[in-house]
Structure formats: C-alpha cells, structure tokens
Amino acid sequence: MDSQKIKGKIVLCNYRSNGAGILHTDGVGVIMPFQSVDDPAFSFRIATTLISPEEIPKVLDYIKTSKEATILVSETWKDLYAPYVPSFSSRGPNLMVPDILKPDLIAPGVNILAAWSPVGRASVYSEDTRSVK
C-alpha cells in the first residue's frame, strides 16, 4: 500500500480485514464488506464501516466518477426500526468476545462497542491499548 495515497483517507477494501494495514499507513478509516448477517459484534483497530458485498461496486463507481469523493460524517440519524433489541443485547458478556462490555441500556444501533474491559484486550495486537479505566 502506498502510504502517500492512503494518509488521512478512508480506504475502500473489497475484502474483510482488521484494518491494521490501513492504520499503519496513516489511513483514518476503512469501508469493507461484511461476510455474514450473524449477530456478533467485531472490534477493529481503525474506524470501520461494513457494507454489503453488493454495495462495494456502487461505492467504487462513485469514487471513480467523482473528482473529490466525500463521505458524510454525522452524529445521529433517525432509525425507523427503533426501538429494536437485537437477540444478543443485554445478555451478559459477548459470547464470542468476552472482553467486550455491553452498556446496560436500550438504544437504536447495533454493534456499537462502547468499552473494553481493562483486563481484556480490544484486539490481539499488543500495541492496541484501548480500555476503560
């Protein structure tokens, strides 16, 4: 990867990874396809958006046809399905990743990871020191 092209940018990937390569080349985010519609949450080392594999070509077409492709960053949006509680919500630790703590509340959103336990790690990388104190 060319770090000069990636630095400060959000990168579109056509495969799922942990985003470490983008992070190490000073990228600020990644968009990649999700592989399943299962319930488990995932943690990434960089700001990540997962989209359906069918949407990747549409995003790529937009990037190719725009001189300055942009991404709208916003804090909130209306969720027409709220209130919806996913099947895994508020049932103790995450079964697949026990280090992930869940907030004790119901709010619109899925896979919003609020905190990591200080006794666990956010990822398998030793330099990843994110946790709650």
C-alpha positions as CSV (number, residue, x, y, z in Angstrom):
1,M,0.0,0.0,0.0
2,D,1.2,3.5,-0.9
3,S,1.2,5.4,2.4
4,Q,1.3,8.7,0.5
5,K,-2.1,7.9,-1.2
6,I,-3.7,6.5,2.0
7,K,-2.5,9.0,4.6
8,G,-5.5,10.9,6.1
9,K,-8.0,9.0,3.9
10,I,-10.8,6.5,4.3
11,V,-10.0,3.4,2.2
12,L,-12.4,1.1,0.4
13,C,-11.4,-2.6,0.6
14,N,-13.0,-5.4,-1.4
15,Y,-12.2,-7.9,1.3
16,R,-12.6,-8.1,5.0
17,S,-9.5,-7.5,7.2
18,N,-8.8,-6.0,10.6
19,G,-7.8,-2.6,9.1
20,A,-4.2,-2.9,10.5
21,G,-2.6,-2.2,7.2
22,I,-4.6,1.0,6.7
23,L,-3.8,2.1,10.2
24,H,-0.1,1.6,9.8
25,T,-0.1,3.6,6.6
26,D,-1.8,6.5,8.4
27,G,-5.3,6.0,6.9
28,V,-8.1,7.3,9.1
29,G,-10.8,4.7,8.3
30,V,-11.9,1.8,6.1
31,I,-15.0,0.6,4.3
32,M,-15.2,-3.1,3.7
33,P,-17.8,-5.8,3.0
34,F,-19.4,-7.9,5.8
35,Q,-19.3,-11.6,5.3
36,S,-22.4,-12.6,7.2
37,V,-25.6,-11.3,8.8
38,D,-24.9,-13.0,12.2
39,D,-25.3,-11.2,15.4
40,P,-21.8,-11.0,16.8
41,A,-20.0,-7.6,17.1
42,F,-16.5,-7.2,15.8
43,S,-13.8,-4.8,17.0
44,F,-11.5,-3.1,14.5
45,R,-8.3,-1.2,15.1
46,I,-9.4,1.7,12.9
47,A,-12.8,3.5,12.2
48,T,-14.6,0.9,10.1
49,T,-17.9,0.7,8.2
50,L,-19.2,-2.6,7.0
51,I,-21.4,-2.7,3.9
52,S,-22.9,-5.5,1.9
53,P,-20.7,-7.0,-0.8
54,E,-23.3,-5.9,-3.4
55,E,-22.7,-2.2,-2.4
56,I,-18.9,-2.3,-2.9
57,P,-19.2,-1.9,-6.8
58,K,-21.6,1.0,-6.3
59,V,-19.2,2.8,-3.9
60,L,-16.3,2.1,-6.3
61,D,-18.3,3.6,-9.2
62,Y,-18.9,6.7,-7.1
63,I,-15.2,7.0,-6.3
64,K,-14.2,6.6,-10.0
65,T,-16.7,9.1,-11.3
66,S,-16.1,11.8,-8.6
67,K,-13.2,14.2,-8.6
68,E,-13.5,14.6,-4.9
69,A,-15.4,11.6,-3.4
70,T,-16.7,12.5,0.1
71,I,-18.2,10.8,3.0
72,L,-20.9,12.4,5.1
73,V,-20.0,12.1,8.8
74,S,-22.9,12.8,11.2
75,E,-23.6,12.1,14.8
76,T,-27.2,11.0,14.6
77,W,-29.9,9.9,12.2
78,K,-33.4,8.7,12.6
79,D,-33.8,4.9,12.9
80,L,-37.2,3.8,11.6
81,Y,-36.7,0.4,13.3
82,A,-36.1,1.8,16.8
83,P,-36.7,0.6,19.4
84,Y,-35.3,-2.8,18.3
85,V,-33.3,-5.1,20.6
86,P,-31.0,-7.5,18.8
87,S,-31.1,-11.1,20.0
88,F,-27.7,-10.8,21.7
89,S,-28.3,-7.5,23.5
90,S,-28.1,-7.2,27.3
91,R,-27.5,-10.8,27.9
92,G,-24.2,-10.6,29.8
93,P,-20.7,-10.7,28.2
94,N,-20.4,-11.1,24.4
95,L,-20.3,-14.9,23.9
96,M,-17.7,-14.7,21.1
97,V,-15.6,-11.9,22.5
98,P,-15.9,-12.0,26.4
99,D,-13.7,-8.9,26.8
100,I,-16.4,-6.7,25.2
101,L,-18.6,-5.0,27.8
102,K,-22.1,-4.1,26.9
103,P,-23.9,-1.0,28.1
104,D,-26.9,-1.6,30.3
105,L,-29.3,0.3,28.2
106,I,-31.5,0.0,25.1
107,A,-30.9,2.5,22.3
108,P,-31.0,2.4,18.5
109,G,-28.0,0.8,17.0
110,V,-26.2,-2.5,16.5
111,N,-22.6,-3.3,17.0
112,I,-21.8,-0.1,18.9
113,L,-18.9,-1.1,21.0
114,A,-18.7,1.3,24.0
115,A,-15.9,-0.1,26.1
116,W,-13.4,-2.8,26.5
117,S,-12.5,-4.3,29.9
118,P,-9.2,-3.3,31.4
119,V,-8.4,-7.0,32.0
120,G,-9.1,-7.9,28.4
121,R,-7.8,-6.5,25.1
122,A,-9.7,-4.8,22.3
123,S,-7.7,-6.9,19.8
124,V,-4.9,-9.4,19.5
125,Y,-2.3,-6.7,18.9
126,S,-0.1,-5.7,21.8
127,E,0.1,-2.1,20.8
128,D,-3.7,-1.8,20.9
129,T,-4.2,-0.5,24.5
130,R,-7.8,0.7,24.3
131,S,-9.8,0.0,27.5
132,V,-11.9,1.6,30.2
133,K,-10.0,2.8,33.3
